[in-house]
Structure formats: C-alpha cells, structure tokens
Amino acid sequence: MILALAGNAKAFWYLTRGTGVVALLLLTSSLVLGVLTSVRFRTARWPRFVTAGLHRNLTLLAICFVAVHVLTTLADGYAPIALKDAVIPFVSPYRPVWLGLGAVAFDLLLALVATSLLRARIGYRLWRRVHWLAYASWPIALVHALGTGSDARIGWMQVVGFGALAAVALATLARLGLQRGGPLGARATGAVAVLLAPIAILAWYQSGPAQRGWAKRAGTPTSLLASRRPGTTPASAPLADHLPHARFTARLGGTIRESNDPNGFLHVVIAGHLHGGSGGAVRIDLRGESLQGGVAMTASGVSYVPAGTRTVYLGSVGTLDGGRVVAAVTTPSGQSAKLEFALVIDRARGSANGQVVFTPGTSA
C-alpha cells in the first residue's frame, strides 16, 4: 500500500484557531447588540434599526466563521475528529466533553438559521423561543474555546475570552437595570446569577485549562500527547540529555486512519508507540491522490518523540515503497537521524504494526 501527509495541515491548523477566535468575538458582539436591541436602545445618531440590522449581520457573519472553523478542523486531520463529531455531541475520541460543547453550540446556531429561514411558516412565537435558546450557544462556545483550544493558556486568548465574558455580563446587567416592569425579585435573582456565572467560569478555568496536564485530563488521545504537530517546533521543548545516540530496532504498534479532505486528496495518519530501543511515540502523516490499491504521495510529515524526553524529531518521508517507509528527521538543535519503517497495514481493522530502525546522524 502506498501512503501520504496533508501538506496544508499547518495552514488548516492556523485557520481553525483563527476562525474560532473570530467567531467567538463576532458572537459576543452579536449577543451584546441583541441585548441592546431588546431594551430598545437608540440615540439620535444611532437609531434602533441600525442596532437591529448590525445585530443580524454580525450573527450571519459569525455563523459563516463557525462553518469555516468546523470545516478546517475536519480538513486538518491532526486530531481524530470526524464530521459526525461536529454535529453529534460528546462522541468524539478527542476531548469528548469540550469538543462536544462546541457541537452543541454549532447545533444551536444551525437551529437559529433553520428557524429564521422558516419564520413565516412556523410563526413568530416559536421562532422567538428558538432565537432565545440560540443565545445559549455563546457561553457554551466560550467554555468550548477554553476547554479544547490550543491557545487557552496564552495571554492574548485569556484577554479575548474573559474580555468577552465581561462585555456580555455588563450588557446583561445593563438590560436588567433598564428593564421596565417585571418582578423586582426576579430581576435581582438574574443579576446575582450574572455576577456568579463569570466567577464560576474563572474558577473552572484556573483549576482546569490554566493548569499543566489539562490536555490529558481533557481527553486528548495518548498517541497525540507524546507527539507534536508535524511542521511545527514547540517553543518550550528543551532538549533532553539522553537522546538516542546508537542505532536501535523497535517494534511499532499503532493505528492507521484515512480521510478525504475537501480538495479530494486522501489523508493517511499512522500513529503509534515504539516498544524496544529508546521507545517513544511516532507519527506519519501522508497526503496524496487516491489510486487503486494505494495513494500517489504529494506531501508528508514525520514526528518522533523518544521516551523520557520532550525533544521532537521532525521531518518528512524520503522513500515510500509499499510498506517500506524511510524518513529523515532532525531535532530543533539540528541532530539528525533516519527512521526506517517496515509496516504491515490492516485497513479493515485500522491497525499499523511492524518494525522501526532508528539510525542517528544520518539522513534518508
């Protein structure tokens, strides 16, 4: 079997992160404007129809960015996320709870779009109920972003997330304060809930995503915990003193996963662990045109992390001949090595096993 990697994987990764953040900001702006619309906010220079129109357009734009966010996540292929995981909550093998919340938020936005298109048929009352339910997509999307996003511990993402949280809380408090009529006790209870919600989210964040080891506790597959995204070099990956300096042979036990990207290319990912020698985790990403019985490779990437280290060897496939794969890899400090794979692929079972020979100081 001939195999291949997504040459655009790194671009898809950046698109996924960027569109997710932009979608969150747009949803936040839309929610704040929705609150202003509900209290009939207007000034001489800012009539109410402008607020309502901007609210509608921001919502549509946010939905577009959410759709691109979902599509690029699926096209990336780095994490084991399928199309069903984007619409069926809590079934993904990758961070099921936090990715599942993203699916819930996406489903609520889809319900908003569908009922808006059918508003004349379903009636204003039902549309309004679903419309209010769609507002729940915002806090769910925020927790999804902090729980499963790769940037949750970065300063600018903290500013974005908690700045959005503060904006929505202040807008909601303003609405409760400006609202006329209604039981005073209910409004006071709502104000307390609005004040407690950010505190609860902040406490969860500090005890969860802000702490080391969150990736494992969030449900990241073991095969991804020990590896790094091909084509990227972690900024905080210090070299270990006990990198393998001698040739060794190890047994590979792993899995194979195949998917088609939107451009029609076949993306194959082989990930597993080495048993024997220096051990560790290895991953091969291959991408190409699907042929009968195999793939014509157009791009590739390989990563290897020796056991007991945080050093990542990164490289690409130089030779691909059936189950024989030869790759040249290097560390961030420039130490090179050659990985030779003799693979036995069982596509029906999704397994990839075989032998790996590691030779330091050489290239493929």
C-alpha positions as a Markdown table, in Angstrom:
| # | Residue | x | y | z |
|---|---|---|---|---|
| 1 | Met | 0.0 | 0.0 | 0.0 |
| 2 | Ile | 1.3 | 3.5 | -0.9 |
| 3 | Leu | 0.6 | 6.1 | 1.7 |
| 4 | Ala | 0.7 | 10.2 | 2.1 |
| 5 | Leu | 0.6 | 13.8 | 4.6 |
| 6 | Ala | -1.5 | 16.9 | 4.4 |
| 7 | Gly | 0.9 | 19.5 | 3.1 |
| 8 | Asn | -1.6 | 22.1 | 4.1 |
| 9 | Ala | -2.0 | 20.8 | 7.7 |
| 10 | Lys | -0.2 | 23.7 | 9.3 |
| 11 | Ala | -2.3 | 26.2 | 7.3 |
| 12 | Phe | -5.5 | 24.4 | 8.3 |
| 13 | Trp | -4.4 | 24.5 | 12.0 |
| 14 | Tyr | -3.9 | 28.2 | 11.9 |
| 15 | Leu | -7.2 | 28.7 | 10.1 |
| 16 | Thr | -9.0 | 26.6 | 12.7 |
| 17 | Arg | -7.6 | 28.6 | 15.6 |
| 18 | Gly | -8.1 | 32.0 | 13.8 |
| 19 | Thr | -11.7 | 31.4 | 12.7 |
| 20 | Gly | -12.6 | 30.0 | 16.1 |
| 21 | Val | -11.4 | 33.2 | 17.9 |
| 22 | Val | -13.0 | 35.5 | 15.3 |
| 23 | Ala | -16.3 | 33.5 | 15.6 |
| 24 | Leu | -16.3 | 33.9 | 19.4 |
| 25 | Leu | -15.7 | 37.7 | 19.0 |
| 26 | Leu | -18.5 | 38.0 | 16.5 |
| 27 | Leu | -20.9 | 36.0 | 18.6 |
| 28 | Thr | -20.0 | 38.2 | 21.6 |
| 29 | Ser | -20.7 | 41.4 | 19.6 |
| 30 | Ser | -23.9 | 40.0 | 18.3 |
| 31 | Leu | -25.1 | 39.0 | 21.8 |
| 32 | Val | -24.3 | 42.4 | 23.2 |
| 33 | Leu | -26.2 | 44.1 | 20.3 |
| 34 | Gly | -29.1 | 41.7 | 20.8 |
| 35 | Val | -29.3 | 42.8 | 24.4 |
| 36 | Leu | -29.3 | 46.5 | 23.4 |
| 37 | Thr | -32.0 | 45.7 | 20.8 |
| 38 | Ser | -34.2 | 44.1 | 23.4 |
| 39 | Val | -34.1 | 47.2 | 25.6 |
| 40 | Arg | -34.9 | 49.4 | 22.6 |
| 41 | Phe | -31.6 | 51.2 | 22.8 |
| 42 | Arg | -31.3 | 54.2 | 20.5 |
| 43 | Thr | -29.8 | 57.6 | 20.2 |
| 44 | Ala | -30.2 | 60.5 | 17.7 |
| 45 | Arg | -27.1 | 59.3 | 15.8 |
| 46 | Trp | -27.7 | 55.6 | 16.3 |
| 47 | Pro | -31.4 | 54.7 | 15.6 |
| 48 | Arg | -32.7 | 51.4 | 16.7 |
| 49 | Phe | -33.0 | 49.9 | 13.2 |
| 50 | Val | -29.2 | 50.3 | 12.9 |
| 51 | Thr | -28.6 | 48.3 | 16.0 |
| 52 | Ala | -31.1 | 45.6 | 14.9 |
| 53 | Gly | -29.5 | 45.4 | 11.4 |
| 54 | Leu | -26.0 | 45.2 | 12.7 |
| 55 | His | -27.0 | 42.5 | 15.1 |
| 56 | Arg | -28.5 | 40.4 | 12.3 |
| 57 | Asn | -25.5 | 40.9 | 10.0 |
| 58 | Leu | -22.9 | 40.1 | 12.8 |
| 59 | Thr | -24.9 | 36.9 | 13.6 |
| 60 | Leu | -24.8 | 35.8 | 10.0 |
| 61 | Leu | -21.1 | 36.6 | 9.7 |
| 62 | Ala | -20.4 | 34.7 | 13.0 |
| 63 | Ile | -22.2 | 31.6 | 11.6 |
| 64 | Cys | -20.1 | 31.8 | 8.5 |
| 65 | Phe | -16.9 | 31.8 | 10.6 |
| 66 | Val | -18.2 | 29.0 | 12.7 |
| 67 | Ala | -18.8 | 26.9 | 9.5 |
| 68 | Val | -15.2 | 27.6 | 8.3 |
| 69 | His | -13.9 | 26.7 | 11.8 |
| 70 | Val | -15.7 | 23.4 | 11.6 |
| 71 | Leu | -14.6 | 22.6 | 8.0 |
| 72 | Thr | -10.9 | 23.5 | 8.7 |
| 73 | Thr | -10.9 | 21.4 | 11.8 |
| 74 | Leu | -12.1 | 18.4 | 9.8 |
| 75 | Ala | -9.7 | 19.1 | 7.0 |
| 76 | Asp | -6.7 | 19.5 | 9.4 |
| 77 | Gly | -6.8 | 15.8 | 10.3 |
| 78 | Tyr | -4.3 | 16.1 | 13.2 |
| 79 | Ala | -6.8 | 15.2 | 15.8 |
| 80 | Pro | -9.2 | 12.2 | 15.3 |
| 81 | Ile | -12.3 | 14.4 | 14.6 |
| 82 | Ala | -14.9 | 13.2 | 12.1 |
| 83 | Leu | -17.9 | 15.0 | 10.5 |
| 84 | Lys | -20.3 | 13.4 | 13.0 |
| 85 | Asp | -18.3 | 14.8 | 15.9 |
| 86 | Ala | -19.2 | 18.3 | 14.7 |
| 87 | Val | -23.0 | 17.8 | 15.0 |
| 88 | Ile | -23.4 | 14.9 | 17.5 |
| 89 | Pro | -22.1 | 16.0 | 20.9 |
| 90 | Phe | -19.8 | 14.0 | 23.2 |
| 91 | Val | -19.0 | 11.1 | 20.9 |
| 92 | Ser | -15.6 | 12.2 | 19.7 |
| 93 | Pro | -12.5 | 10.3 | 20.9 |
| 94 | Tyr | -10.7 | 13.7 | 21.1 |
| 95 | Arg | -11.6 | 15.7 | 24.2 |
| 96 | Pro | -15.2 | 14.5 | 24.1 |
| 97 | Val | -16.8 | 16.8 | 26.6 |
| 98 | Trp | -15.2 | 20.1 | 25.5 |
| 99 | Leu | -15.4 | 19.3 | 21.8 |
| 100 | Gly | -19.0 | 18.1 | 22.4 |
| 101 | Leu | -19.9 | 21.6 | 23.8 |
| 102 | Gly | -18.7 | 23.0 | 20.5 |
| 103 | Ala | -21.0 | 20.6 | 18.7 |
| 104 | Val | -23.9 | 21.8 | 21.0 |
| 105 | Ala | -23.2 | 25.4 | 20.2 |
| 106 | Phe | -23.0 | 24.6 | 16.4 |
| 107 | Asp | -26.3 | 22.8 | 16.6 |
| 108 | Leu | -28.0 | 25.7 | 18.3 |
| 109 | Leu | -26.7 | 28.1 | 15.6 |
| 110 | Leu | -28.0 | 25.7 | 12.9 |
| 111 | Ala | -31.4 | 25.7 | 14.6 |
| 112 | Leu | -31.3 | 29.5 | 14.6 |
| 113 | Val | -30.6 | 29.6 | 10.8 |
| 114 | Ala | -33.2 | 27.0 | 10.0 |
| 115 | Thr | -36.0 | 28.7 | 12.0 |
| 116 | Ser | -35.1 | 32.1 | 10.6 |
| 117 | Leu | -35.5 | 30.8 | 7.1 |
| 118 | Leu | -38.8 | 29.2 | 8.1 |
| 119 | Arg | -40.0 | 32.1 | 10.2 |
| 120 | Ala | -43.0 | 32.8 | 8.0 |
| 121 | Arg | -44.2 | 29.2 | 8.2 |
| 122 | Ile | -43.5 | 28.4 | 11.9 |
| 123 | Gly | -44.8 | 31.6 | 13.4 |
| 124 | Tyr | -43.2 | 34.4 | 15.4 |
| 125 | Arg | -43.7 | 32.8 | 18.8 |
| 126 | Leu | -41.9 | 29.6 | 18.0 |
| 127 | Trp | -39.1 | 31.5 | 16.2 |
| 128 | Arg | -38.6 | 33.8 | 19.2 |
| 129 | Arg | -38.3 | 30.8 | 21.6 |
| 130 | Val | -35.7 | 29.2 | 19.4 |
| 131 | His | -34.0 | 32.5 | 18.9 |
| 132 | Trp | -33.6 | 32.9 | 22.7 |
| 133 | Leu | -32.4 | 29.4 | 23.0 |
| 134 | Ala | -29.7 | 30.2 | 20.5 |
| 135 | Tyr | -28.3 | 32.7 | 22.9 |
| 136 | Ala | -27.2 | 29.7 | 25.0 |
| 137 | Ser | -24.7 | 29.0 | 22.2 |
| 138 | Trp | -22.4 | 31.8 | 23.4 |
| 139 | Pro | -21.5 | 30.6 | 26.9 |
| 140 | Ile | -21.2 | 27.1 | 25.6 |
| 141 | Ala | -18.9 | 28.3 | 22.8 |
| 142 | Leu | -16.8 | 30.2 | 25.3 |
| 143 | Val | -16.3 | 27.1 | 27.5 |
| 144 | His | -15.6 | 25.0 | 24.4 |
| 145 | Ala | -12.9 | 27.5 | 23.3 |
| 146 | Leu | -11.2 | 27.5 | 26.7 |
| 147 | Gly | -11.6 | 23.7 | 27.2 |
| 148 | Thr | -10.4 | 22.4 | 23.9 |
| 149 | Gly | -8.5 | 25.3 | 22.3 |
| 150 | Ser | -4.7 | 25.0 | 22.0 |
| 151 | Asp | -4.3 | 28.7 | 23.0 |
| 152 | Ala | -6.2 | 28.6 | 26.2 |
| 153 | Arg | -3.2 | 29.4 | 28.4 |
| 154 | Ile | -1.8 | 32.1 | 26.1 |
| 155 | Gly | -2.2 | 35.7 | 27.4 |
| 156 | Trp | -4.0 | 37.1 | 24.4 |
| 157 | Met | -6.5 | 34.3 | 24.4 |
| 158 | Gln | -7.2 | 35.0 | 28.1 |
| 159 | Val | -7.8 | 38.6 | 27.2 |
| 160 | Val | -10.2 | 37.6 | 24.4 |
| 161 | Gly | -12.1 | 35.0 | 26.5 |
| 162 | Phe | -12.5 | 37.0 | 29.7 |
| 163 | Gly | -12.9 | 40.3 | 27.9 |
| 164 | Ala | -15.9 | 38.8 | 26.0 |
| 165 | Leu | -17.2 | 37.4 | 29.3 |
| 166 | Ala | -17.0 | 40.8 | 30.9 |
| 167 | Ala | -18.7 | 42.5 | 28.0 |
| 168 | Val | -21.7 | 40.1 | 28.0 |
| 169 | Ala | -22.0 | 40.3 | 31.8 |
| 170 | Leu | -22.1 | 44.1 | 31.8 |
| 171 | Ala | -24.6 | 44.2 | 28.9 |
| 172 | Thr | -26.9 | 41.7 | 30.7 |
| 173 | Leu | -26.7 | 43.7 | 33.9 |
| 174 | Ala | -27.5 | 46.9 | 32.0 |
| 175 | Arg | -30.5 | 45.2 | 30.5 |
| 176 | Leu | -31.8 | 44.1 | 33.9 |
| 177 | Gly | -31.3 | 47.6 | 35.2 |
| 178 | Leu | -33.0 | 49.3 | 32.3 |
| 179 | Gln | -35.8 | 46.8 | 32.0 |
| 180 | Arg | -39.2 | 48.2 | 32.9 |
| 181 | Gly | -41.8 | 46.2 | 34.7 |
| 182 | Gly | -41.4 | 42.6 | 35.9 |
| 183 | Pro | -40.9 | 41.4 | 39.5 |
| 184 | Leu | -38.1 | 43.1 | 41.3 |
| 185 | Gly | -37.1 | 39.8 | 42.9 |
| 186 | Ala | -36.7 | 38.0 | 39.6 |
| 187 | Arg | -34.5 | 40.8 | 38.3 |
| 188 | Ala | -32.4 | 40.7 | 41.4 |
| 189 | Thr | -32.0 | 37.0 | 41.1 |
| 190 | Gly | -31.0 | 37.4 | 37.5 |
| 191 | Ala | -28.4 | 40.0 | 38.4 |
| 192 | Val | -26.9 | 37.6 | 41.1 |
| 193 | Ala | -26.7 | 34.8 | 38.5 |
| 194 | Val | -25.0 | 37.1 | 36.0 |
| 195 | Leu | -22.4 | 38.0 | 38.6 |
| 196 | Leu | -21.8 | 34.4 | 39.8 |
| 197 | Ala | -21.5 | 32.9 | 36.3 |
| 198 | Pro | -18.2 | 34.7 | 35.4 |
| 199 | Ile | -16.8 | 33.7 | 38.8 |
| 200 | Ala | -17.7 | 30.1 | 38.2 |
| 201 | Ile | -16.2 | 30.1 | 34.7 |
| 202 | Leu | -13.0 | 31.8 | 36.0 |
| 203 | Ala | -12.7 | 29.2 | 38.9 |
| 204 | Trp | -13.1 | 26.3 | 36.5 |
| 205 | Tyr | -10.5 | 27.8 | 34.1 |
| 206 | Gln | -8.0 | 28.3 | 36.9 |
| 207 | Ser | -8.4 | 24.7 | 38.1 |
| 208 | Gly | -8.6 | 23.2 | 34.6 |
| 209 | Pro | -7.3 | 24.7 | 31.4 |
| 210 | Ala | -4.9 | 27.0 | 33.1 |
| 211 | Gln | -3.1 | 24.1 | 34.8 |
| 212 | Arg | -0.4 | 21.8 | 33.3 |
| 213 | Gly | -1.7 | 18.4 | 32.4 |
| 214 | Trp | -5.0 | 19.7 | 31.2 |
| 215 | Ala | -4.6 | 18.2 | 27.7 |
| 216 | Lys | -4.5 | 14.7 | 29.3 |
| 217 | Arg | -7.4 | 15.4 | 31.7 |
| 218 | Ala | -9.5 | 16.9 | 28.9 |
| 219 | Gly | -9.4 | 13.6 | 26.9 |
| 220 | Thr | -6.6 | 14.0 | 24.4 |
| 221 | Pro | -5.6 | 10.6 | 23.0 |
| 222 | Thr | -2.4 | 9.2 | 24.3 |
| 223 | Ser | -0.9 | 9.0 | 20.8 |
| 224 | Leu | -1.2 | 12.8 | 20.4 |
| 225 | Leu | 0.0 | 13.6 | 23.9 |
| 226 | Ala | 3.5 | 12.3 | 23.1 |
| 227 | Ser | 3.7 | 13.9 | 19.7 |
| 228 | Arg | 3.7 | 17.3 | 18.2 |
| 229 | Arg | 2.0 | 18.6 | 15.1 |
| 230 | Pro | 4.1 | 18.0 | 12.0 |
| 231 | Gly | 5.8 | 21.1 | 10.7 |
| 232 | Thr | 5.8 | 23.0 | 14.0 |
| 233 | Thr | 8.5 | 23.4 | 16.6 |
| 234 | Pro | 7.4 | 23.8 | 20.2 |
| 235 | Ala | 8.8 | 26.9 | 21.7 |
| 236 | Ser | 9.3 | 25.3 | 25.1 |
| 237 | Ala | 10.6 | 21.9 | 24.3 |
| 238 | Pro | 14.0 | 21.6 | 26.0 |
| 239 | Leu | 16.4 | 19.0 | 24.7 |
| 240 | Ala | 16.9 | 16.0 | 26.9 |
| 241 | Asp | 20.4 | 14.8 | 27.8 |
| 242 | His | 19.6 | 11.2 | 27.0 |
| 243 | Leu | 18.6 | 11.3 | 23.3 |
| 244 | Pro | 19.3 | 8.0 | 21.5 |
| 245 | His | 22.9 | 8.1 | 20.3 |
| 246 | Ala | 23.1 | 4.5 | 19.0 |
| 247 | Arg | 21.2 | 2.6 | 16.3 |
| 248 | Phe | 18.3 | 0.5 | 17.6 |
| 249 | Thr | 15.5 | -1.6 | 16.3 |
| 250 | Ala | 12.0 | -1.4 | 17.9 |
| 251 | Arg | 8.6 | -2.9 | 17.3 |
| 252 | Leu | 5.8 | -0.5 | 16.3 |
| 253 | Gly | 2.2 | -0.9 | 17.5 |
| 254 | Gly | -0.3 | 1.6 | 16.3 |
| 255 | Thr | -3.3 | 2.6 | 14.2 |
| 256 | Ile | -4.0 | 3.9 | 10.7 |
| 257 | Arg | -6.7 | 6.4 | 9.9 |
| 258 | Glu | -7.7 | 7.6 | 6.5 |
| 259 | Ser | -9.9 | 10.6 | 5.5 |
| 260 | Asn | -10.6 | 12.7 | 2.4 |
| 261 | Asp | -10.1 | 16.4 | 2.6 |
| 262 | Pro | -12.3 | 19.0 | 0.8 |
| 263 | Asn | -10.0 | 19.0 | -2.2 |
| 264 | Gly | -10.4 | 15.3 | -2.8 |
| 265 | Phe | -7.0 | 14.3 | -1.5 |
| 266 | Leu | -6.6 | 11.2 | 0.7 |
| 267 | His | -5.0 | 11.9 | 4.1 |
| 268 | Val | -3.5 | 9.0 | 5.9 |
| 269 | Val | -2.3 | 9.2 | 9.5 |
| 270 | Ile | -0.2 | 6.4 | 11.2 |
| 271 | Ala | 0.4 | 6.9 | 14.9 |
| 272 | Gly | 1.8 | 4.5 | 17.5 |
| 273 | His | 4.4 | 3.7 | 20.1 |
| 274 | Leu | 7.7 | 2.0 | 19.8 |
| 275 | His | 8.5 | -1.0 | 22.0 |
| 276 | Gly | 12.2 | -1.6 | 22.5 |
| 277 | Gly | 15.2 | 0.5 | 21.9 |
| 278 | Ser | 14.6 | 4.1 | 23.2 |
| 279 | Gly | 10.8 | 3.7 | 22.8 |
| 280 | Gly | 8.7 | 6.7 | 22.4 |
| 281 | Ala | 5.8 | 7.8 | 20.1 |
| 282 | Val | 5.9 | 8.2 | 16.3 |
| 283 | Arg | 3.5 | 9.7 | 13.8 |
| 284 | Ile | 3.5 | 9.6 | 10.0 |
| 285 | Asp | 1.2 | 12.0 | 8.0 |
| 286 | Leu | 0.8 | 11.3 | 4.3 |
| 287 | Arg | -1.3 | 13.0 | 1.7 |
| 288 | Gly | -1.9 | 12.4 | -2.0 |
| 289 | Glu | -4.2 | 11.4 | -4.8 |
| 290 | Ser | -6.1 | 8.2 | -4.2 |
| 291 | Leu | -5.2 | 5.4 | -6.6 |
| 292 | Gln | -6.4 | 1.8 | -6.9 |
| 293 | Gly | -4.7 | 0.0 | -4.0 |
| 294 | Gly | -2.9 | 3.0 | -2.7 |
| 295 | Val | -2.1 | 6.7 | -2.9 |
| 296 | Ala | 0.2 | 8.8 | -5.0 |
| 297 | Met | 2.0 | 10.8 | -2.3 |
| 298 | Thr | 2.3 | 14.5 | -2.8 |
| 299 | Ala | 3.3 | 15.6 | 0.8 |
| 300 | Ser | 4.4 | 14.1 | 4.0 |
| 301 | Gly | 5.5 | 14.7 | 7.6 |
| 302 | Val | 7.0 | 12.6 | 10.3 |
| 303 | Ser | 7.4 | 13.2 | 14.1 |
| 304 | Tyr | 9.2 | 11.1 | 16.7 |
| 305 | Val | 9.5 | 11.7 | 20.4 |
| 306 | Pro | 11.9 | 9.4 | 22.3 |
| 307 | Ala | 10.5 | 8.1 | 25.6 |
| 308 | Gly | 11.5 | 10.1 | 28.6 |
| 309 | Thr | 12.2 | 13.3 | 26.6 |
| 310 | Arg | 10.4 | 16.3 | 25.4 |
| 311 | Thr | 12.5 | 16.6 | 22.3 |
| 312 | Val | 10.7 | 16.2 | 19.0 |
| 313 | Tyr | 12.4 | 14.9 | 15.8 |
| 314 | Leu | 10.6 | 16.4 | 12.8 |
| 315 | Gly | 11.0 | 15.5 | 9.2 |
| 316 | Ser | 9.4 | 14.0 | 6.1 |
| 317 | Val | 9.3 | 10.8 | 4.1 |
| 318 | Gly | 12.0 | 10.4 | 1.5 |
| 319 | Thr | 11.3 | 6.9 | 0.3 |
| 320 | Leu | 7.9 | 5.2 | 0.1 |
| 321 | Asp | 7.6 | 1.7 | -1.4 |
| 322 | Gly | 4.6 | -0.2 | -0.2 |
| 323 | Gly | 5.0 | -0.9 | 3.5 |
| 324 | Arg | 8.6 | 0.4 | 3.4 |
| 325 | Val | 8.9 | 4.0 | 4.6 |
| 326 | Val | 12.2 | 5.8 | 5.1 |
| 327 | Ala | 12.2 | 9.3 | 6.7 |
| 328 | Ala | 14.8 | 11.9 | 7.6 |
| 329 | Val | 14.2 | 13.7 | 10.9 |
| 330 | Thr | 16.0 | 16.3 | 12.9 |
| 331 | Thr | 15.7 | 17.9 | 16.4 |
| 332 | Pro | 15.4 | 21.7 | 16.9 |
| 333 | Ser | 19.1 | 21.7 | 17.7 |
| 334 | Gly | 20.0 | 20.1 | 14.4 |
| 335 | Gln | 20.6 | 16.5 | 15.5 |
| 336 | Ser | 19.6 | 14.3 | 12.5 |
| 337 | Ala | 18.5 | 10.7 | 12.3 |
| 338 | Lys | 16.9 | 8.2 | 9.9 |
| 339 | Leu | 13.8 | 6.2 | 10.6 |
| 340 | Glu | 13.2 | 3.1 | 8.5 |
| 341 | Phe | 9.7 | 1.5 | 8.8 |
| 342 | Ala | 8.7 | -2.0 | 7.7 |
| 343 | Leu | 4.9 | -1.7 | 8.1 |
| 344 | Val | 2.1 | -4.2 | 8.0 |
| 345 | Ile | -1.2 | -2.3 | 7.4 |
| 346 | Asp | -4.6 | -3.8 | 8.1 |
| 347 | Arg | -7.1 | -1.2 | 6.8 |
| 348 | Ala | -10.1 | -3.2 | 7.8 |
| 349 | Arg | -9.1 | -3.2 | 11.5 |
| 350 | Gly | -7.4 | 0.2 | 11.3 |
| 351 | Ser | -4.1 | -1.2 | 12.6 |
| 352 | Ala | -0.5 | -0.5 | 11.6 |
| 353 | Asn | 2.3 | -2.7 | 13.0 |
| 354 | Gly | 5.8 | -3.6 | 12.1 |
| 355 | Gln | 9.4 | -2.8 | 12.7 |
| 356 | Val | 11.3 | 0.5 | 13.0 |
| 357 | Val | 15.1 | 1.0 | 12.7 |
| 358 | Phe | 16.5 | 4.3 | 14.2 |
| 359 | Thr | 19.9 | 5.4 | 12.9 |
| 360 | Pro | 21.3 | 8.6 | 14.4 |
| 361 | Gly | 23.4 | 11.1 | 12.5 |
| 362 | Thr | 22.2 | 10.1 | 9.0 |
| 363 | Ser | 19.6 | 11.3 | 6.5 |
| 364 | Ala | 17.2 | 9.3 | 4.4 |
